[in-house]
Amino acid sequence: ILENYSPNYINNIFSYGKVIRWHKSSFPLKVYFVDDSAGLVPEYFEKNIQEAFNTWQIVSNKTVTFMRTDNRKDANIIVDYNVNDNELMEECMFDDCVISLATTEPVFNYNVLKKMTIIFNAKDFSEN
């Protein structure tokens, strides 16, 4: 997967001999969802991604927390989509059609994450 879907946070998990992570003062992390003005992203994508952030909060006992922001410049995490196949997306407006793999583009200073862009790539696995 790492060879086919890059760049990725995993490729940069260590920096200067330390694990890269968010600084405690960054929490709650502000999450910005890129506007899908073209209407290509199924509604359940954003809902499922938000549920993943909520689950992360729960399993971390709220060590990691998130809040949504409408300002891209203020965001720690930017959620974007690579859904350039209009025909695929028209057929995949239901939960069972698309599995989304994500790549990440981290911005960090030494071992401290500053920003992260997560790009969800739509792919139809229903025929495999």
RAKARA-V580175 format. One record per pair of residues at least 6 apart in sequence whose C-alpha atoms are under 7 Angstrom apart, sorted by the first residue. I is the first residue (numbers start at 1). J is the second residue. If there is no record, write none. Layout:
# RAKARA-V580175
i-><I | I>
j-><J | J>
This chain:
# RAKARA-V580175
i-><5 | 6 | 7 | 7 | 7 | 8 | 8 | 8 | 9 | 9 | 9 | 13 | 13 | 14 | 15 | 15 | 16 | 16 | 18 | 19 | 20 | 20 | 20 | 21 | 21 | 21 | 22 | 22 | 23 | 27 | 27 | 28 | 28 | 28 | 29 | 29 | 29 | 29 | 30 | 30 | 30 | 30 | 30 | 30 | 30 | 31 | 31 | 31 | 31 | 31 | 31 | 31 | 31 | 32 | 32 | 32 | 32 | 32 | 32 | 32 | 32 | 32 | 33 | 33 | 33 | 34 | 34 | 40 | 40 | 40 | 42 | 44 | 57 | 57 | 57 | 69 | 76 | 76 | 76 | 77 | 77 | 77 | 78 | 78 | 78 | 79 | 79 | 79 | 80 | 80 | 80 | 81 | 81 | 81 | 82 | 82 | 82 | 82 | 83 | 83 | 92 | 97 | 97 | 97 | 98 | 98 | 98 | 98 | 99 | 99 | 99 | 99 | 100 | 100 | 100 | 100 | 101 | 101 | 101 | 102 | 102 | 102 | 102 | 103 | 103 | 103 | 104 | 104 | 104 | 104 | 105 | 105 | 105 | 106 | 106 | 106 | 106 | 107 | 107 | 107 | 107 | 108 | 108>
j-><103 | 103 | 103 | 104 | 105 | 103 | 104 | 105 | 104 | 105 | 106 | 19 | 20 | 20 | 110 | 111 | 110 | 111 | 111 | 111 | 111 | 112 | 113 | 111 | 112 | 113 | 112 | 113 | 112 | 64 | 65 | 65 | 66 | 67 | 65 | 66 | 67 | 76 | 66 | 67 | 68 | 69 | 75 | 76 | 77 | 66 | 67 | 68 | 69 | 75 | 76 | 77 | 78 | 68 | 69 | 70 | 71 | 72 | 75 | 77 | 78 | 79 | 78 | 79 | 80 | 79 | 80 | 83 | 86 | 89 | 93 | 95 | 63 | 64 | 65 | 75 | 114 | 115 | 116 | 115 | 116 | 117 | 116 | 117 | 118 | 117 | 118 | 119 | 118 | 119 | 120 | 119 | 120 | 121 | 119 | 120 | 121 | 122 | 121 | 122 | 98 | 124 | 125 | 126 | 122 | 123 | 124 | 125 | 122 | 123 | 124 | 125 | 120 | 121 | 122 | 123 | 120 | 121 | 122 | 118 | 119 | 120 | 121 | 118 | 119 | 120 | 116 | 117 | 118 | 119 | 116 | 117 | 118 | 113 | 115 | 116 | 117 | 113 | 114 | 115 | 116 | 114 | 115>
